[in-house]
Structures are given as C-alpha cells and as structure tokens.
Amino acid sequence: MDKYTKKLSEQLVSLKENVAKYHKGEFTGWAVSHRFRSLNGAGSMTIPGEMIFFCDKEFTTCGGYEVDKFENFAKILKAVDEATSDEDIIDYFREDSFLL
C-alpha cells in the first residue's frame, strides 16, 4: 500500500494539471449513449455492452468509453477538483480502492 501511495504522490502534480485542463464544468458538444449486443468468436451472443461517446458540435471529433469506466473516471475528476489538499486525493483513492 505504501508503494502505491508513494507513486500516487509523485504523480499528483500531473494529475491536478490534467484535471484543471479537462474538467472545466461545461460541455458544448454531444454526449451519445450506445447500447449493443454482438456475437463473440464462438458465434454466441455476448453480454450487452454500453458505450458513451463525446463529440464536438460538428461531430468531427468523437471519443468513446465504456460507461462503467467513464463513470469511474468522472468520479476521479470530481474528487481531484474538489480536494483541498494532496492528502484528500490520496485518501480518496485509498477509500474507494480505485488504484490502491
């Protein structure tokens, strides 16, 4: 646990810079949810999947994420944005067991 806490501490500056850059609280594009089912290599139906795509206003640039992974990412952005100290961030990761 101490090894991962030290590694996270070393990355906090970069993490906070990225959150400040990408988490501005406003979104001026499109968020598109897509649910799907598909066949796997054996020809049987897979478990349904769900993706969320974020696109600019013109739909020229889009990025997609699995919904559960995006939700975890959004929680991390919010926690880092609202933290008042580095220790708050480290405690958040410890309590919610995202990386530690």
Backbone as ProteinMPNN parsed JSONL, in Angstrom:
{"seq_chain_A": "MDKYTKKLSEQLVSLKENVAKYHKGEFTGWAVSHRFRSLNGAGSMTIPGEMIFFCDKEFTTCGGYEVDKFENFAKILKAVDEATSDEDIIDYFREDSFLL", "coords_chain_A": {"N_chain_A": [[0.824, -1.18, 0.0], [1.941, 1.231, 0.788], [3.833, 1.575, -1.218], [2.251, 2.134, -3.491], [0.958, 4.449, -2.632], [3.111, 6.206, -2.454], [3.833, 6.316, -5.161], [1.512, 7.452, -6.277], [1.582, 9.923, -4.962], [3.805, 11.058, -6.185], [2.772, 11.524, -8.695], [0.805, 13.416, -8.41], [0.962, 16.213, -9.074], [0.934, 16.246, -11.897], [-1.536, 14.956, -12.284], [-3.335, 16.82, -11.13], [-2.886, 19.02, -12.818], [-3.843, 18.007, -15.274], [-6.546, 17.562, -14.619], [-7.371, 20.193, -14.141], [-7.096, 21.174, -16.701], [-8.903, 19.641, -18.271], [-11.331, 19.393, -16.89], [-13.616, 21.462, -16.837], [-16.175, 22.033, -16.198], [-18.126, 22.703, -18.033], [-19.788, 21.738, -21.014], [-19.849, 21.66, -24.45], [-20.794, 20.164, -26.618], [-21.731, 17.03, -27.936], [-23.148, 14.276, -26.2], [-23.37, 10.934, -26.589], [-25.142, 8.017, -26.079], [-24.725, 4.55, -26.441], [-26.086, 1.41, -26.742], [-25.487, -2.058, -27.072], [-25.431, -5.383, -28.529], [-23.539, -8.221, -29.412], [-22.049, -10.811, -31.472], [-19.821, -13.258, -30.231], [-16.566, -14.766, -30.821], [-17.213, -17.47, -30.899], [-19.686, -17.503, -31.941], [-21.879, -17.104, -30.327], [-24.181, -15.021, -28.451], [-22.963, -12.128, -26.834], [-22.624, -10.585, -23.563], [-24.715, -7.751, -23.144], [-23.445, -4.555, -24.103], [-22.456, -1.176, -23.224], [-21.73, 2.003, -24.334], [-20.376, 5.328, -24.098], [-20.179, 8.201, -25.989], [-18.351, 11.128, -26.714], [-18.651, 14.015, -28.51], [-17.611, 16.739, -30.611], [-19.315, 19.864, -31.492], [-19.757, 19.711, -34.251], [-19.604, 17.041, -34.838], [-17.125, 16.067, -35.686], [-14.976, 15.213, -34.236], [-14.746, 12.562, -32.067], [-14.837, 10.628, -29.068], [-14.892, 7.514, -27.443], [-16.063, 5.643, -24.608], [-16.335, 2.883, -22.355], [-19.235, 2.694, -20.406], [-19.133, 2.153, -17.582], [-16.398, 2.489, -17.022], [-16.076, 5.159, -17.745], [-17.723, 6.393, -15.825], [-16.276, 5.881, -13.463], [-13.97, 7.344, -14.084], [-15.057, 9.943, -14.212], [-15.761, 10.284, -11.524], [-13.228, 10.363, -10.368], [-12.176, 12.712, -11.555], [-13.909, 14.61, -10.388], [-13.358, 14.257, -7.627], [-10.637, 15.0, -7.466], [-10.804, 17.625, -8.363], [-12.34, 18.795, -6.334], [-10.802, 18.457, -4.084], [-8.995, 19.662, -1.25], [-6.432, 19.344, -0.506], [-3.373, 17.501, -1.124], [-3.387, 15.223, 0.409], [-6.11, 14.737, 0.702], [-6.749, 13.752, -1.831], [-5.191, 11.414, -1.977], [-6.356, 10.006, 0.146], [-8.907, 9.66, -0.933], [-8.435, 7.838, -3.042], [-7.533, 5.676, -1.554], [-9.806, 5.058, 0.032], [-11.812, 4.472, -1.851], [-10.653, 2.543, -3.332], [-9.668, 2.642, -6.035], [-7.132, 2.667, -7.352], [-5.327, 1.821, -5.486]], "CA_chain_A": [[0.0, 0.0, 0.0], [2.832, 2.385, 0.855], [4.457, 1.716, -2.53], [1.311, 2.798, -4.386], [0.727, 5.796, -2.118], [4.27, 6.997, -2.866], [3.739, 6.52, -6.604], [0.438, 8.423, -6.497], [2.078, 11.226, -4.5], [4.723, 11.572, -7.211], [2.001, 11.867, -9.885], [-0.27, 14.352, -8.081], [1.076, 17.473, -9.817], [0.457, 15.978, -13.245], [-2.961, 14.648, -12.188], [-4.057, 18.068, -10.89], [-2.789, 19.825, -14.048], [-4.759, 17.439, -16.264], [-7.923, 17.823, -14.199], [-7.634, 21.618, -14.393], [-7.169, 21.365, -18.147], [-10.029, 18.955, -18.902], [-12.561, 19.419, -16.102], [-13.964, 22.873, -16.754], [-17.538, 22.184, -15.733], [-19.091, 22.969, -19.095], [-19.615, 20.876, -22.17], [-20.563, 22.293, -25.556], [-20.834, 19.239, -27.742], [-22.745, 15.994, -27.857], [-22.886, 13.032, -25.479], [-24.212, 9.935, -27.231], [-25.109, 6.717, -25.429], [-24.962, 3.471, -27.409], [-26.177, 0.065, -26.168], [-25.352, -3.018, -28.157], [-25.122, -6.793, -28.312], [-22.791, -8.717, -30.567], [-21.647, -12.212, -31.412], [-18.401, -13.466, -29.929], [-15.871, -15.632, -31.772], [-17.848, -18.779, -30.952], [-20.982, -17.345, -32.576], [-22.985, -16.909, -29.386], [-24.398, -13.637, -28.068], [-22.205, -11.66, -25.675], [-23.362, -9.75, -22.617], [-24.91, -6.43, -23.752], [-22.484, -3.53, -23.741], [-22.921, 0.204, -23.32], [-20.642, 2.966, -24.521], [-20.756, 6.732, -24.174], [-19.306, 8.913, -26.913], [-18.366, 12.58, -26.599], [-18.32, 14.575, -29.82], [-17.713, 18.188, -30.7], [-20.586, 20.327, -32.067], [-19.873, 19.321, -35.656], [-19.4, 15.592, -34.924], [-15.892, 15.761, -36.414], [-14.084, 14.545, -33.298], [-15.503, 11.815, -31.061], [-14.106, 9.643, -28.279], [-15.833, 6.637, -26.778], [-15.636, 4.971, -23.392], [-17.309, 2.009, -21.725], [-19.947, 3.52, -19.442], [-18.64, 1.976, -16.208], [-15.069, 3.102, -16.923], [-16.255, 6.613, -17.768], [-18.262, 6.817, -14.536], [-15.147, 5.902, -12.524], [-13.126, 8.468, -14.475], [-15.747, 11.169, -13.808], [-15.634, 10.375, -10.07], [-11.853, 10.786, -10.077], [-12.089, 14.13, -11.904], [-14.621, 15.388, -9.375], [-12.632, 14.179, -6.356], [-9.408, 15.801, -7.563], [-11.228, 19.018, -8.496], [-12.88, 19.281, -5.067], [-9.843, 18.235, -2.991], [-8.341, 20.859, -0.722], [-5.024, 19.027, -0.261], [-2.906, 16.252, -1.721], [-3.81, 14.115, 1.281], [-7.511, 14.438, 0.36], [-6.74, 12.933, -3.046], [-4.66, 10.103, -1.609], [-7.397, 9.356, 0.944], [-9.986, 9.271, -1.838], [-8.042, 6.61, -3.731], [-7.484, 4.607, -0.554], [-11.148, 4.71, 0.466], [-12.596, 3.913, -2.944], [-9.866, 1.437, -3.913], [-9.539, 2.707, -7.485], [-5.803, 2.265, -7.805], [-4.503, 1.29, -4.396]], "C_chain_A": [[0.876, 1.254, 0.0], [3.491, 2.649, -0.49], [3.536, 2.483, -3.479], [0.999, 4.215, -3.94], [1.873, 6.704, -2.53], [4.2, 7.31, -4.359], [2.662, 7.546, -6.935], [0.896, 9.815, -6.081], [2.988, 11.868, -5.535], [3.963, 12.051, -8.452], [0.936, 12.941, -9.632], [-0.206, 15.653, -8.872], [0.522, 17.306, -11.222], [-1.049, 15.716, -13.253], [-3.77, 15.935, -12.022], [-4.014, 18.983, -12.121], [-3.766, 19.321, -15.102], [-6.219, 17.675, -15.89], [-8.274, 19.282, -14.458], [-7.825, 21.884, -15.884], [-8.464, 20.808, -18.736], [-11.351, 19.037, -18.147], [-12.941, 20.872, -15.861], [-15.404, 23.103, -16.356], [-18.562, 22.522, -16.799], [-18.774, 22.086, -20.289], [-20.458, 21.449, -23.291], [-20.536, 21.42, -26.799], [-21.98, 18.267, -27.561], [-22.257, 14.836, -27.003], [-23.886, 12.015, -26.031], [-24.03, 8.596, -26.521], [-25.469, 5.649, -26.46], [-24.95, 2.132, -26.678], [-26.156, -0.932, -27.309], [-25.19, -4.437, -27.632], [-24.378, -7.247, -29.561], [-22.499, -10.204, -30.399], [-20.173, -12.293, -31.061], [-17.801, -14.412, -30.97], [-16.494, -17.006, -31.919], [-19.246, -18.709, -31.572], [-22.158, -17.215, -31.628], [-23.033, -15.438, -28.946], [-23.583, -13.292, -26.822], [-23.134, -10.902, -24.729], [-23.532, -8.373, -23.267], [-23.869, -5.432, -23.237], [-23.106, -2.151, -23.836], [-21.709, 1.119, -23.369], [-21.223, 4.371, -24.463], [-19.709, 7.419, -25.044], [-19.471, 10.408, -26.698], [-17.846, 13.148, -27.907], [-18.394, 16.092, -29.759], [-19.018, 18.569, -31.407], [-20.822, 19.823, -33.478], [-19.764, 17.821, -35.884], [-18.157, 15.238, -35.755], [-14.885, 15.032, -35.536], [-14.926, 13.876, -32.227], [-14.569, 10.855, -30.329], [-15.108, 8.812, -27.507], [-15.23, 5.918, -25.597], [-16.717, 3.989, -22.968], [-17.928, 2.798, -20.576], [-19.386, 3.375, -18.027], [-17.258, 2.589, -16.021], [-15.174, 4.62, -16.923], [-16.781, 7.12, -16.43], [-17.173, 6.871, -13.472], [-14.232, 7.084, -12.806], [-13.747, 9.798, -14.029], [-15.672, 11.369, -12.295], [-14.248, 10.867, -9.676], [-11.688, 12.267, -10.386], [-12.726, 15.004, -10.826], [-13.86, 15.407, -8.053], [-11.384, 15.04, -6.372], [-9.764, 17.281, -7.612], [-11.671, 19.594, -7.155], [-11.907, 19.15, -3.894], [-9.213, 19.552, -2.549], [-6.87, 20.62, -0.42], [-4.662, 17.737, -0.984], [-3.36, 15.045, -0.898], [-5.27, 13.737, 1.033], [-7.584, 13.505, -0.844], [-6.267, 11.521, -2.728], [-5.692, 9.333, -0.793], [-8.544, 8.876, 0.064], [-9.652, 7.957, -2.534], [-7.972, 5.435, -2.766], [-8.888, 4.13, -0.216], [-11.937, 4.006, -0.649], [-11.862, 2.842, -3.726], [-9.789, 1.459, -5.43], [-8.195, 2.147, -7.934], [-4.995, 1.587, -6.72], [-5.044, -0.021, -3.892]], "O_chain_A": [[0.585, 2.222, -0.704], [3.691, 3.803, -0.871], [3.988, 3.379, -4.192], [0.797, 5.096, -4.777], [1.644, 7.851, -2.915], [4.474, 8.436, -4.775], [2.872, 8.415, -7.781], [0.622, 10.789, -6.783], [2.947, 13.081, -5.738], [4.466, 12.902, -9.186], [0.233, 13.332, -10.564], [-1.247, 16.149, -9.303], [-0.268, 18.128, -11.686], [-1.758, 16.202, -14.134], [-4.781, 16.121, -12.699], [-5.004, 19.647, -12.43], [-4.444, 20.117, -15.752], [-7.041, 17.958, -16.762], [-9.365, 19.576, -14.945], [-8.632, 22.729, -16.271], [-9.062, 21.436, -19.61], [-12.401, 18.769, -18.731], [-12.63, 21.442, -14.816], [-15.823, 24.249, -16.191], [-19.752, 22.619, -16.5], [-17.619, 21.738, -20.532], [-21.65, 21.699, -23.11], [-20.282, 21.903, -27.903], [-23.058, 18.632, -27.093], [-21.087, 14.458, -27.071], [-25.098, 12.214, -25.948], [-22.911, 8.103, -26.38], [-26.397, 5.821, -27.25], [-23.948, 1.756, -26.071], [-26.727, -0.693, -28.373], [-24.862, -4.662, -26.467], [-24.582, -6.7, -30.645], [-22.68, -10.772, -29.323], [-19.37, -11.491, -31.537], [-18.491, -14.81, -31.909], [-16.328, -17.65, -32.956], [-19.915, -19.732, -31.713], [-23.309, -17.213, -32.063], [-22.045, -14.712, -29.059], [-23.523, -14.075, -25.873], [-24.284, -10.619, -25.064], [-22.592, -7.871, -23.883], [-23.473, -5.476, -22.073], [-24.156, -1.975, -24.454], [-20.792, 1.017, -22.555], [-22.403, 4.582, -24.741], [-18.507, 7.237, -24.853], [-20.586, 10.901, -26.523], [-16.75, 12.813, -28.356], [-19.141, 16.659, -28.962], [-19.746, 17.692, -31.871], [-21.957, 19.539, -33.858], [-19.826, 17.374, -37.029], [-18.144, 14.22, -36.447], [-14.03, 14.308, -36.045], [-15.723, 14.53, -31.555], [-13.619, 10.336, -30.915], [-16.076, 9.351, -26.97], [-14.036, 5.618, -25.578], [-17.9, 4.24, -23.199], [-17.219, 3.495, -19.851], [-19.183, 4.378, -17.343], [-16.975, 3.152, -14.964], [-14.451, 5.295, -16.19], [-16.337, 8.161, -15.947], [-17.143, 7.799, -12.664], [-13.77, 7.751, -11.881], [-13.044, 10.675, -13.527], [-15.535, 12.5, -11.829], [-14.105, 11.685, -8.767], [-11.125, 13.008, -9.58], [-12.152, 16.009, -10.408], [-13.732, 16.459, -7.426], [-11.098, 15.737, -5.399], [-9.102, 18.101, -6.976], [-11.407, 20.762, -6.869], [-12.171, 19.685, -2.817], [-8.938, 20.434, -3.362], [-6.135, 21.558, -0.113], [-5.537, 16.978, -1.403], [-3.673, 13.987, -1.443], [-5.636, 12.567, 1.137], [-8.391, 12.575, -0.867], [-6.877, 10.544, -3.162], [-5.886, 8.137, -1.012], [-9.092, 7.798, 0.295], [-10.494, 7.062, -2.607], [-8.319, 4.312, -3.133], [-9.138, 2.925, -0.181], [-12.652, 3.039, -0.386], [-12.402, 2.293, -4.687], [-9.838, 0.402, -6.06], [-8.131, 1.263, -8.789], [-4.061, 0.845, -7.022], [-4.474, -0.612, -2.975]]}, "name": "protein", "num_of_chains": 1, "seq": "MDKYTKKLSEQLVSLKENVAKYHKGEFTGWAVSHRFRSLNGAGSMTIPGEMIFFCDKEFTTCGGYEVDKFENFAKILKAVDEATSDEDIIDYFREDSFLL"}
